[in-house]
Amino acid sequence: GPGHGTARAVRFCRRGRALVEEEWIIYMSSQFFQISG
């Protein structure tokens, strides 16, 4: 979220990614759980 992992978030944004690693993991986990039920 905002203010969390700012430096890493900036690096990801420069690489064209909008999510930091932790948020990406949470996102993927939520997708997985939605698929599995």
N, C-alpha and C positions, 0 to 999 in steps of 0.2 A: 504493500500500500504506500501512500504518499509519505515521504520522509524515511522510508525503510529501505536500506540497501541503496542509497542514492548514487554513490559512485558506480556501483555495479549496474544500476539501471541506466545510467548515462552511457556506459560502455555498450550495453545491449541496444540502446536506441541508436547509437552511432553505427551499429552493425545491422540496423534495420529491424530489430526485435523490440516489441513493446512490453514484454514481460521479463521480470527478473527470474532467476532459477527457481527460487522458492515458490513464487506465484505460479510459475509454469507447472511445477510438480503438483501443486494444489489443483490447478485447472485440469491437468491430465487425470488426476485421481478422481475428480468429480465426474469427468466424462466416462471413465472406466466404470464407476459405480452406477451411473445412469444406464449404461449399456448392459451391465450384469444384473440390473434390477434394483 
